[in-house]
Amino acid sequence: MRNVRAILRRELIGSFGQPIALVALAVFLGAVALFTLWFDDVFVGGVASMRRPFAWMSVCLAVFAPAVTMRAVADERRTGTLHVLATMPVTSFQIIVAKWLAAVILVAIALGLTLTWPLALAWFGDLDPGPVLAGYLGLFLAGSAMAAVGVAASSSTESQVSAFLLAVVATGLPWLVGYALPLVPRPWLGVVNYLTFEYHFANLAVGVLDSRSIVFFASVTALGLRFATHALEQRRLA
């Protein structure tokens, strides 16, 4: 745990020591505000609900998570500092977990900065806190899974741009498939539906605490971290 804390601290200092984290947070909040107020004014419908803001936040997370993870391992490989880490008494898994935790903290900060939305809706109407809490849980789990996928993408290339694009495709595709289910053949509908991010997040966004959704996001996170660890081990051996 000491190694993980040390690398985590280094990652957070590096993120906030450069404008990367602050710019990503500003763009995320700006995009959420633009979508929820300009394209889909949540205060016009007359119903105090976070379902639409949550939907837009999830879309923005699919870009935010790759943005804050694209340099996680790719930058280490590009600058050669990965060789320094390879000589230290720290495992590849500890490195990956620390970098993933740093991204998860940024996801949590981004979501925390959006709490003004439910507070504003609760001020103007009768907002049910149950779906709000479940929705934020779904966003956090989805963001954590996306962060793991982003770290995995970053570990597979030296280019931050390539890592970003790869992670955007890997995280965005499960959302897009969820909105294209009418095109899926009926025999495959159940399986494809279960494998989409949109299905599991939609359940949590309406206040349904389905353990299958929690297991799904946890499984995606574990697979992403496992892939990233394997890729990093191969790189360190090379």
Order of alpha helices (4+ residues) and beta strands (2+ residues): alpha-alpha-alpha-alpha-alpha-alpha-alpha-alpha-alpha-alpha-alpha-alpha
